[in-house]
Amino acid sequence: MKGMENLIRMRLNGRVPAVLWVDLDIERLPSEGHLHIGHSESISSLDLRAVQGMVLAVSGIDSGRVKSISSALKAAGARRVISTVSRRFGEGEFLVTEVTDTEGVLEWKS
């Protein structure tokens, strides 16, 4: 998982991003407020304690994996998890097919 070191450093310094972006399929440049979880990483082996009390936005193209990771993040103590499932339809272009929210506010399925 890339980006966790930055998040832990932020938390130790008393800083918390308003939203932590968790990308499953698009690897962005390392930055504060972003995590990337690779396809080969086992969800059950991830140390997710640093997300406690945070709002997270999870995005990916595999609905089952997005749901599994969203559930693991909520179980780890995330305050809210908003998940977006998309499908790729062009070079760098995605169409959102599903949005879920642990608070039930943002819910949508195409």
C-alpha positions as CSV (number, residue, x, y, z in Angstrom):
1,M,0.0,0.0,0.0
2,K,1.5,3.3,-1.1
3,G,0.9,6.5,0.9
4,M,0.4,5.0,4.3
5,E,3.7,6.4,5.5
6,N,2.6,9.9,4.6
7,L,-0.7,9.4,6.4
8,I,0.9,8.1,9.5
9,R,3.3,11.1,9.5
10,M,0.4,13.5,9.2
11,R,-1.5,11.8,12.0
12,L,1.6,11.9,14.3
13,N,1.8,15.6,13.6
14,G,-1.8,16.2,14.5
15,R,-3.0,16.7,10.9
16,V,-5.9,14.9,9.2
17,P,-7.0,15.4,5.6
18,A,-10.6,16.4,5.2
19,V,-11.0,13.3,2.9
20,L,-8.5,10.5,2.4
21,W,-8.6,9.3,-1.2
22,V,-8.1,5.5,-1.6
23,D,-7.4,4.5,-5.2
24,L,-7.5,0.8,-6.2
25,D,-6.8,1.1,-10.0
26,I,-5.2,4.4,-10.7
27,E,-1.9,5.0,-9.1
28,R,-1.4,8.7,-8.5
29,L,1.7,10.5,-7.6
30,P,2.5,10.1,-3.9
31,S,0.9,12.9,-2.0
32,E,-0.6,13.6,1.4
33,G,-4.2,12.5,1.5
34,H,-3.9,9.6,-1.0
35,L,-3.5,5.9,-0.6
36,H,-3.0,3.3,-3.4
37,I,-3.8,-0.3,-2.7
38,G,-2.4,-2.6,-5.4
39,H,-4.2,-5.6,-7.0
40,S,-1.8,-8.1,-5.5
41,E,-2.3,-6.8,-1.9
42,S,-4.3,-9.0,0.4
43,I,-7.0,-6.9,2.1
44,S,-6.8,-8.9,5.3
45,S,-3.1,-8.2,5.7
46,L,-3.4,-4.4,5.5
47,D,-2.7,-2.4,8.6
48,L,-5.5,0.2,8.4
49,R,-5.4,1.6,11.9
50,A,-4.4,5.1,10.7
51,V,-7.8,5.6,9.1
52,Q,-9.7,5.7,12.4
53,G,-12.1,8.6,12.6
54,M,-11.5,9.7,9.0
55,V,-13.7,10.2,6.0
56,L,-12.5,8.1,3.0
57,A,-13.3,8.1,-0.7
58,V,-12.6,4.8,-2.3
59,S,-12.5,4.3,-6.1
60,G,-11.9,1.3,-8.3
61,I,-13.2,-0.7,-11.3
62,D,-13.7,-4.0,-9.5
63,S,-17.0,-3.8,-7.6
64,G,-16.2,-6.7,-5.3
65,R,-12.8,-5.4,-4.4
66,V,-14.1,-1.9,-3.8
67,K,-16.8,-3.3,-1.5
68,S,-14.3,-5.5,0.4
69,I,-11.8,-2.7,0.9
70,S,-14.6,-0.3,1.9
71,S,-15.9,-2.8,4.5
72,A,-12.3,-3.3,5.9
73,L,-11.8,0.5,6.2
74,K,-15.1,0.9,8.1
75,A,-14.2,-2.0,10.3
76,A,-10.8,-0.4,11.0
77,G,-12.7,2.6,12.4
78,A,-13.2,5.0,9.5
79,R,-15.9,7.5,10.3
80,R,-17.4,7.4,6.8
81,V,-16.6,5.6,3.6
82,I,-17.9,6.8,0.2
83,S,-17.2,4.3,-2.5
84,T,-17.2,4.7,-6.3
85,V,-17.1,1.9,-8.9
86,S,-16.3,2.9,-12.4
87,R,-15.7,1.2,-15.7
88,R,-13.0,2.3,-18.2
89,F,-14.3,3.3,-21.6
90,G,-11.4,5.1,-23.1
91,E,-7.8,6.1,-22.5
92,G,-7.9,7.6,-19.0
93,E,-11.7,7.9,-19.2
94,F,-14.1,6.3,-16.7
95,L,-17.9,6.1,-16.3
96,V,-19.2,5.9,-12.8
97,T,-21.5,2.9,-12.4
98,E,-22.1,2.8,-8.6
99,V,-21.8,5.0,-5.6
100,T,-22.3,3.8,-2.0
101,D,-21.9,5.6,1.3
102,T,-21.7,4.1,4.8
103,E,-24.0,7.0,6.0
104,G,-26.5,6.2,3.3
105,V,-26.4,9.8,1.9
106,L,-24.7,9.1,-1.4
107,E,-26.2,6.0,-3.0
108,W,-26.5,5.4,-6.8
109,K,-26.3,2.5,-9.2
110,S,-26.6,2.7,-13.0
